Amino acid sequence: MASILLLLTAIASVHAQTYSGCHNHSSVEYCYGSDGSETPVFTYSQTGTATLPATVAASTTSTGQTTAVTGCHNHGSDVYCIDSDGHEVQVSLTATPTGELPAQYTSCHTHGSEQYCVDPDGNDVQILEEGASASEETESESSGESGGENCHFHAGVEHCVGAGESESSGTSSCNVRDRDYDLPLRIGTLFVILATSSIGVFAPMLLAKLPFQTLNTMVSTAIKQFGTGVIISTAFVHLYTHATLMFTNDCLGELEYEATTSAVVMAGIFISFLIEYIGHRIILARAARASSTETESASQAVPKDSAHHQQTSALTQLSHNHGPSDPTKPDTKFSVLVMEAGIIFHSVIIGVTLVVAGDSFYKTLLVVIVFHQFFEGLALGARIAMLPGKILPTKALMAGAFALVTPVGMAIGMGVLHSFNGNDRDTLIALGTLDALSAGILVWVGVVDMWARDWVIEGGELMDASIGKVMTGGISLVAGMVLMGVLGKWA
């Protein structure tokens, strides 16, 4: 009679609530109730013939999907529960619960191929299949994020794209980041940059002294047009992009004027135009006065008719004599100085921001900057080599300024190594403005003074050149654009 009562009680209890995770303790069947407690359900005979099924299913949806995991318990520091099939599953928690362990997790659902349930506080927790471990899953997620997220440094600011982008742009990332810096490595590579920049900027001047006229002309054309492509690519791919990243950085906040980058670039173009126009007017005025003075001096020593003829010839010569050595030609020292000013602005920034880049990316960035400085050196050196006069002292001083400016920037960077914050609002504004102004200067110099003046403006060396020279110049121009553009992926 007592056995019958126990059986009826067990059956009534099964219908009253849902059990899961049923298992045997000797001759008694135990299951986990909805409150997570272990409850005896029924007794079966020693012959093994059970009065009830070995597992009493938890409540499920019409499709059989688990809606809750119950009977939660600890295995060491890990949390395990029982699913609707009676299998033990692990609950992946971001932190070990400090209070009492929840008896169950409900409202189970899937995100793609992963299953989640909801804890008593309404937060999602991931349910791992039997046999999987939390450490393996965490490693998998971590490797997935690192593979999907690509972090690199643009002008000293760590920029991440991919899976972790939203996390890397949070407010906490705007603070100064503590990094490990290999200072001896940075000191050594300062001299590498100095040597590379020097080779790049002085090489065209030395190559211009080649004794073979035809070879000299072709080499000069190739270097000049390669340099033109480098300058144009630097302006658009590097500097314009860097400035845009600065002005759209989350740490800067939302700008009221969305076209800030383009406006500053346009200002750089206009400033370059204004400086060159005023400078050339001054140069031409001085040349005209000098020519007039020479003509008057000569006219005092010759008959009147001869003096008139000489004055006319001098003015005619001034209007047409715009050869490479003519100081009145617009494509001269003044234009090259404007170009060098734009290059120097961003070369200082390159030096500072190379040094403050984290060790994890420093070596990659160093290789890119070495090529960057070498190509820019070629571009500037090719234009300096075309100026009249000897290498010493003027040309050497101009080239030396370029060779030294990036190492000087690196030295400055070492001085502020542990305090520099590329995501500081004021720093972002300063870097963005300098990059955009430099971009504008190089756009003007590259497109007007170099590209257009060589190819389409009357008197340009390639406007009516031979096919061989045009092909050499064209291929070199495109090569400069492409190679410098590819470097823009990393710097």
Secondary structure in CASP SS format (residue, H / E / C, confidence):
PFRMAT SS
TARGET T0000
AUTHOR 0000-0000-0000
METHOD secondary structure of the structure
MODEL  1
M C 1.00
A H 1.00
S H 1.00
I H 1.00
L H 1.00
L H 1.00
L H 1.00
L H 1.00
T H 1.00
A H 1.00
I H 1.00
A H 1.00
S H 1.00
V H 1.00
H H 1.00
A H 1.00
Q C 1.00
T C 1.00
Y C 1.00
S E 1.00
G E 1.00
C E 1.00
H E 1.00
N E 1.00
H E 1.00
S C 1.00
S C 1.00
V E 1.00
E E 1.00
Y E 1.00
C E 1.00
Y E 1.00
G C 1.00
S C 1.00
D C 1.00
G C 1.00
S C 1.00
E E 1.00
T E 1.00
P E 1.00
V E 1.00
F E 1.00
T E 1.00
Y C 1.00
S C 1.00
Q C 1.00
T C 1.00
G C 1.00
T C 1.00
A C 1.00
T C 1.00
L C 1.00
P C 1.00
A C 1.00
T C 1.00
V C 1.00
A C 1.00
A C 1.00
S C 1.00
T E 1.00
T C 1.00
S C 1.00
T C 1.00
G C 1.00
Q C 1.00
T E 1.00
T C 1.00
A C 1.00
V E 1.00
T E 1.00
G E 1.00
C E 1.00
H E 1.00
N E 1.00
H E 1.00
G C 1.00
S C 1.00
D E 1.00
V E 1.00
Y E 1.00
C E 1.00
I E 1.00
D C 1.00
S C 1.00
D C 1.00
G C 1.00
H C 1.00
E E 1.00
V E 1.00
Q E 1.00
V E 1.00
S E 1.00
L C 1.00
T C 1.00
A C 1.00
T C 1.00
P C 1.00
T C 1.00
G C 1.00
E C 1.00
L C 1.00
P C 1.00
A C 1.00
Q C 1.00
Y E 1.00
T E 1.00
S E 1.00
C E 1.00
H E 1.00
T E 1.00
H E 1.00
G C 1.00
S C 1.00
E E 1.00
Q E 1.00
Y E 1.00
C E 1.00
V E 1.00
D C 1.00
P C 1.00
D C 1.00
G C 1.00
N C 1.00
D E 1.00
V E 1.00
Q E 1.00
I E 1.00
L E 1.00
E C 1.00
E C 1.00
G C 1.00
A C 1.00
S C 1.00
A H 1.00
S H 1.00
E H 1.00
E H 1.00
T H 1.00
E H 1.00
S H 1.00
E H 1.00
S H 1.00
S H 1.00
G H 1.00
E H 1.00
S H 1.00
G H 1.00
G H 1.00
E E 1.00
N E 1.00
C E 1.00
H E 1.00
F E 1.00
H E 1.00
A C 1.00
G C 1.00
V E 1.00
E E 1.00
H E 1.00
C E 1.00
V E 1.00
G E 1.00
A C 1.00
G C 1.00
E H 1.00
S H 1.00
E H 1.00
S H 1.00
S C 1.00
G C 1.00
T H 1.00
S H 1.00
S H 1.00
C H 1.00
N C 1.00
V C 1.00
R C 1.00
D C 1.00
R C 1.00
D C 1.00
Y C 1.00
D C 1.00
L H 1.00
P H 1.00
L H 1.00
R H 1.00
I H 1.00
G H 1.00
T H 1.00
L H 1.00
F H 1.00
V H 1.00
I H 1.00
L H 1.00
A H 1.00
T H 1.00
S H 1.00
S H 1.00
I H 1.00
G H 1.00
V H 1.00
F H 1.00
A H 1.00
P H 1.00
M H 1.00
L H 1.00
L H 1.00
A C 1.00
K C 1.00
L C 1.00
P C 1.00
F C 1.00
Q H 1.00
T H 1.00
L H 1.00
N H 1.00
T H 1.00
M H 1.00
V H 1.00
S H 1.00
T H 1.00
A H 1.00
I H 1.00
K H 1.00
Q H 1.00
F H 1.00
G H 1.00
T H 1.00
G H 1.00
V H 1.00
I H 1.00
I H 1.00
S H 1.00
T H 1.00
A H 1.00
F H 1.00
V H 1.00
H H 1.00
L H 1.00
Y H 1.00
T H 1.00
H H 1.00
A H 1.00
T H 1.00
L H 1.00
M H 1.00
F H 1.00
T C 1.00
N C 1.00
D C 1.00
C C 1.00
L C 1.00
G C 1.00
E C 1.00
L C 1.00
E C 1.00
Y C 1.00
E C 1.00
A C 1.00
T H 1.00
T H 1.00
S H 1.00
A H 1.00
V H 1.00
V H 1.00
M H 1.00
A H 1.00
G H 1.00
I H 1.00
F H 1.00
I H 1.00
S H 1.00
F H 1.00
L H 1.00
I H 1.00
E H 1.00
Y H 1.00
I H 1.00
G H 1.00
H H 1.00
R H 1.00
I H 1.00
I H 1.00
L H 1.00
A H 1.00
R H 1.00
A H 1.00
A H 1.00
R H 1.00
A H 1.00
S H 1.00
S H 1.00
T H 1.00
E H 1.00
T H 1.00
E H 1.00
S H 1.00
A H 1.00
S H 1.00
Q C 1.00
A C 1.00
V C 1.00
P C 1.00
K H 1.00
D H 1.00
S H 1.00
A H 1.00
H H 1.00
H H 1.00
Q H 1.00
Q H 1.00
T H 1.00
S H 1.00
A H 1.00
L H 1.00
T H 1.00
Q H 1.00
L H 1.00
S H 1.00
H H 1.00
N C 1.00
H C 1.00
G C 1.00
P C 1.00
S C 1.00
D C 1.00
P C 1.00
T C 1.00
K C 1.00
P C 1.00
D C 1.00
T C 1.00
K H 1.00
F H 1.00
S H 1.00
V H 1.00
L H 1.00
V H 1.00
M H 1.00
E H 1.00
A H 1.00
G H 1.00
I H 1.00
I H 1.00
F H 1.00
H H 1.00
S H 1.00
V H 1.00
I H 1.00
I H 1.00
G H 1.00
V H 1.00
T H 1.00
L H 1.00
V H 1.00
V C 1.00
A C 1.00
G C 1.00
D H 1.00
S H 1.00
F H 1.00
Y H 1.00
K H 1.00
T H 1.00
L H 1.00
L H 1.00
V H 1.00
V H 1.00
I H 1.00
V H 1.00
F H 1.00
H H 1.00
Q H 1.00
F H 1.00
F H 1.00
E H 1.00
G H 1.00
L H 1.00
A H 1.00
L H 1.00
G H 1.00
A H 1.00
R H 1.00
I H 1.00
A H 1.00
M C 1.00
L C 1.00
P C 1.00
G C 1.00
K C 1.00
I H 1.00
L H 1.00
P H 1.00
T H 1.00
K H 1.00
A H 1.00
L H 1.00
M H 1.00
A H 1.00
G H 1.00
A H 1.00
F H 1.00
A H 1.00
L H 1.00
V H 1.00
T H 1.00
P H 1.00
V H 1.00
G H 1.00
M H 1.00
A H 1.00
I H 1.00
G H 1.00
M H 1.00
G H 1.00
V C 1.00
L C 1.00
H C 1.00
S C 1.00
F C 1.00
N C 1.00
G C 1.00
N C 1.00
D C 1.00
R H 1.00
D H 1.00
T H 1.00
L H 1.00
I H 1.00
A H 1.00
L H 1.00
G H 1.00
T H 1.00
L H 1.00
D H 1.00
A H 1.00
L H 1.00
S H 1.00
A H 1.00
G H 1.00
I H 1.00
L H 1.00
V H 1.00
W H 1.00
V H 1.00
G H 1.00
V H 1.00
V H 1.00
D H 1.00
M H 1.00
W H 1.00
A H 1.00
R H 1.00
D H 1.00
W H 1.00
V C 1.00
I C 1.00
E C 1.00
G C 1.00
G C 1.00
E C 1.00
L C 1.00
M C 1.00
D C 1.00
A C 1.00
S C 1.00
I H 1.00
G H 1.00
K H 1.00
V H 1.00
M H 1.00
T H 1.00
G H 1.00
G H 1.00
I H 1.00
S H 1.00
L H 1.00
V H 1.00
A H 1.00
G H 1.00
M H 1.00
V H 1.00
L H 1.00
M H 1.00
G H 1.00
V H 1.00
L H 1.00
G C 1.00
K C 1.00
W C 1.00
A C 1.00
END
